Amino acid sequence: MSGSRRLVEKYMNNSKFVRSGESEPAFLNCSNTEEAWKLGLYYLVDSLLLAGESTKKTDLDILSYVENEDEFFQFLWGHESFDKTMVGLKKDIDHYRKQYLKLVAEKKKPAEYKYIVYGFSIALQYWAYETVSILGTDYVITLV
């Protein structure tokens, strides 16, 4: 995909990078309808499909991608989103558990451990919601 850096120059002060949390104000404060649409597409991809920590740098190339809507909508965002989500799912959760248990055994205050999945995590949440309701009837005993 190729495109100009016009939106980066105009709305992101021609920055080399922008953090995820900084893309929303550009979208909300845009008064030009066509440019708001393009910034909205960027915001959608950045904050939903390829979501990450709000302090992480975002891919400003996406802003140049939205300049050519045909190419933008042909791009395989699902693959990008899936790959990012899988990175989060492949983390070694057992490693975090062992670290936590070691600190508890040493009677030290355990650090807060988080297991965060980035990418299109809403799809994962939806899948879990649907799956739990189905599996729950087969594997959960009602005590009431």
N, C-alpha and C positions, 0 to 999 in steps of 0.2 A: 504494500500500500504506500502510496506517496501523496503528498499534499503540501500546502504552504504552511508557514508558521504564523500566519496572519492573526489567528485567534490567540496564540501564545503571546505575540507581541502586544496585542491590544488589551487583553484581559488578564494576562499573567505577568505583565511588566517585562516581557521578553526574558523571563527567568529560565535558567538552565534546568531547574527542578521546582516542583511545587509539592507540598505535602497534601495527603488525601483530604484532610479537613479544610484546606484552603480553596477547594474547588467550588464548594457550595455558594459562598458569597458572590463569586463571579457570575454564577448562574442566576441567583436571586436578584442581583442588581442590574442585570442586562435589560435595556429598554427596547432594543431592536429585536423584533419578533423572529426573524430568520436566524440571527446570531443566538438568541435565547434557545431556539430549537436545537442548534448545534451544541451549545454549551450544556443543554439538558441531556443530549445523547452522551456527551463526554461524562457528565455527572452520573448518569445511569450506569455506564460501563465501569467507571472508577469506584463508585460507592456501592454497587450491588453485584455486578457480575465478577469483578476482579477485586472485591473489597479486601482491604488489609488494615493494618494499624493506621490510625489517623495521623501518626507522626512519620509514617513511611513516605518516601518519594513516590510520586505517581508517574506514569508513563505519559509525558506530554505529547508524544507522537500521536496519541489518540485524538488530540485536538486537531492535528493536521489531517487525520483520517476522516473526521466528520465533514471536512470541506468537500469531499466527494462522496455524497450519500450512497450512490450505487455501489461503490467499492466498500463503503462502511457496512452496508447491509448484506453484502456478499461475504464479508470476512467471517471466519468461523469462530465467533466469540464463545460459543459453547465449548470448543476444544480448549481455548485459553482458560476459561473459567473452571472447567473440569480439571485441568492440569494443576491449577493453583489450589483447588480444593483437595486434590489427592496429596499434595505436599503436606497439607495440614493433617490429613488422616494417617499418613505414614509416620508421624512422629512416634518416638519410642515412649509411650505412656508408662511402660514398666520402669523405665529409667527414672522418671519423675516420682513414681511411687516409692522406689527404693531409697531415693534421696530423702523423701519426706519421712519414711519409717526410720531411717538412720538418725535423723535429727531428733525424732521423738524418743528413740532409744537412748540417745545421749542427753536427754532432758534439756535440749536446747529449743529455743523458740523456732518452730518450723517457719520457713519462709512461705509466702503464699505462692502456690503453684497453680498455674492456669493451663488448661489445654484448650487452645483456641484454634478453630478451623477458619481459614480465610478462603476467599474465592466466593463461590455462589452458595454460601452456607444456608441460605433460606431454602434451597432445594433439598438439602440434607435434613433440615428441620422438618420440612413437609413430609419427606419420606419416613422419618422417624415417627412422626405423628400418626401417619397412616399405618405403619408397620406395628407399632405398639398396640393399636386398637385391634388389629387382626391377631397378632401373636398372644396378646393378653388373654383372649378367650380360650386359647389352647394351653397356656402355660401358667396361668395365675388362678389360684384357688380363692374363691370368694368366701370370706369368713363371716359375713353378716347373714 
